[in-house]
Amino acid sequence: MAGEKRRDFRTGIGIGIVLVTVVVLIMVLPYVMPVHRTRQEILCELGGTLEQDIHAYVKGPAPAVDKARLDTSAVDTGRVGEYRALVTHGFRQLEYTVLVQDTTSPVLDWGMEMPVLEAGSAVTAKDLGITARDYSGEVVVSLGIFEDNTEVKAEDFKEKLVPQEAGYRTLWVCATDTSGNSVTDSLTVLVDEAPEILGVQPFYISVGSDADYSELITCVDTTDGDLTGDLTVDSSKVDPDTPGSYEVVYMCRDSYGLEARETAAVTVMEPMDLQEAINSHSINRLEHRIIGALNLYDSGVCEREDIIYAMEAIEPAVVGISIKSGYWGSGFIIEINDEEMIICTNEHVIKDYASGDVYFHDGTVLRGEVAARNEGQDMGFVTVDMDKVPGELLDTLKTVHINKGYWQTLANDSETELGLRTINKDGSVWRDRKGKLVKKATQLEEGTTYREVETVTEVTIQLFKGCSGSAIVDGYGNLIAMAAAHGEGRYYGIYLENILNFFYKTFGRDVNYY
């Protein structure tokens, strides 16, 4: 009995040992069974998910593979780079190289359906609402407009594009990420030019004058045409009653939102200061808008005494007069206003005729009407209707410069250098004559008669047939007298004060003088 019990005990122990051994073998064997790499290098797309299935990394008996453990904690799939992953199997570790790479091109997102680009202005993709998506988050979006036969290359794109040629064009867009992946696409755009505001000039205004700052200002657009009606003028900062410098702002926007903006300087001046600026040639009616001036057309004065220059400067005020066939005289423009141009000449030039031809320095011929004559004083005025004066001629015309204050201070026996200019029918210079002042005011010698003239200006200028009515000026361009008559080697001009008095008597107002 006891022996049987011992045998059973030994048998149980043996069975237990076997069972334990089997269990141990079952538990340990998977760790000692060999496993092998399926690959040395593992690729992963940036932003993707790294494969976690152990079978993708090792192969071998299934129990052994199932006991392998994958560690990818050192791998950052959000950044391109080379990392290490480990597979642990028992006491053995297998190392893998994990390459996180970016091979995916960015995705373009469009903004406007058909963007409008302003010709000559820089534009970026952001300005057009064009963006690109990429996991890296770092994408450069560049633009290009190429000719139809141009091969589109990524290196030809620019972050800032400056389109030049107006019209519908193909805009190419290139998005490139930090790994060099790129995508290109295109869309149609309209390259438009901003409106253009025309006619803007500096303003010079006499104190108290009303100015229409929109007059002669237009706005045009290559796409929309005439936009003058949409032009806005802001003159709110101008005080016309206070001398000073101001600005007027012009603005116009086309149908695509492109905007033009221009500013005009406005200078408000006292009347005499304004006229002095005209007379000194620092401003003129062709380059500046002048409002409220006493005489826009004044030929002004020379900076220094120069009779040659003075005769050239007075030429736009010089005219030739032909009242009847074969008879020729001269004259000068004394005033230009909105209604008429007034020309001063001798009465013996116009005689008793009602009208005649007036020849200007550019060759233009216009009909003039005799407005007044004074036979006794040998003076007359011819007027030309301003409606008949061509604009291109008017742009060049001037009036003589009369400075009565200067003339009154001029010594009676001054030997001031003088000159006159006459023109041919074609406007070319006929004759220039120079001389000096003998007597600003003198009486004719007893026994010498010159109509009813009592006081004349005597000069040494040798007058000639056809120069009657010419303006006699000094070296600064001031009117001194009007050529009239000669006799016994002496030459006379109509006294300036007599001309001014006759003007007042004829027109009921003073001519512009200083």
HELIX and SHEET records of a PDB file:
HELIX    1   1 ALA A    2  VAL A   32  1                                  31    
HELIX    2   2 ILE A   54  ALA A   56  5                                   3    
HELIX    3   3 ALA A   62  LYS A   67  1                                   6    
HELIX    4   4 ALA A  154  ASP A  156  5                                   3    
HELIX    5   5 THR A  228  ASP A  230  5                                   3    
HELIX    6   6 PRO A  271  ASN A  279  1                                   9    
HELIX    7   7 ILE A  307  ILE A  314  1                                   8    
HELIX    8   8 GLU A  315  ALA A  317  5                                   3    
HELIX    9   9 GLU A  347  ILE A  350  1                                   4    
HELIX   10  10 MET A  386  LYS A  388  5                                   3    
HELIX   11  11 GLY A  391  LEU A  394  1                                   4    
HELIX   12  12 LYS A  404  THR A  409  1                                   6    
HELIX   13  13 LEU A  496  PHE A  507  1                                  12    
SHEET    1   A 2 HIS A  36  ARG A  37  0                                        
SHEET    2   A 2 VAL A  58  LYS A  59 -1                                        
SHEET    1   B 4 GLU A  41  GLU A  45  0                                        
SHEET    2   B 4 ARG A  92  GLN A 101  1                                        
SHEET    3   B 4 GLY A  81  HIS A  89 -1                                        
SHEET    4   B 4 ARG A  69  ASP A  71 -1                                        
SHEET    1   C 2 VAL A 107  ASP A 109  0                                        
SHEET    2   C 2 THR A 131  ARG A 133 -1                                        
SHEET    1   D 4 VAL A 116  GLU A 118  0                                        
SHEET    2   D 4 SER A 182  ASP A 192  1                                        
SHEET    3   D 4 GLY A 167  ASP A 177 -1                                        
SHEET    4   D 4 VAL A 139  GLY A 144 -1                                        
SHEET    1   E 3 GLU A 196  LEU A 198  0                                        
SHEET    2   E 3 THR A 218  ASP A 221 -1                                        
SHEET    3   E 3 GLY A 225  ASP A 226 -1                                        
SHEET    1   F 5 THR A 232  ASP A 234  0                                        
SHEET    2   F 5 GLY A 244  ARG A 253 -1                                        
SHEET    3   F 5 GLU A 259  MET A 269 -1                                        
SHEET    4   F 5 PHE A 203  SER A 206  1                                        
SHEET    5   F 5 ARG A 289  ILE A 291  1                                        
SHEET    1   G 7 VAL A 318  SER A 322  0                                        
SHEET    2   G 7 GLY A 329  ILE A 336 -1                                        
SHEET    3   G 7 GLU A 340  THR A 345 -1                                        
SHEET    4   G 7 MET A 379  ASP A 385 -1                                        
SHEET    5   G 7 VAL A 365  ASN A 374 -1                                        
SHEET    6   G 7 SER A 355  TYR A 359 -1                                        
SHEET    7   G 7 VAL A 318  SER A 322 -1                                        
SHEET    1   H 7 GLU A 417  ILE A 423  0                                        
SHEET    2   H 7 VAL A 429  GLN A 443 -1                                        
SHEET    3   H 7 THR A 455  VAL A 459 -1                                        
SHEET    4   H 7 ARG A 490  TYR A 495 -1                                        
SHEET    5   H 7 LEU A 479  GLY A 487 -1                                        
SHEET    6   H 7 ALA A 471  ASP A 474 -1                                        
SHEET    7   H 7 GLU A 417  ILE A 423 -1                                        
END                                                                             
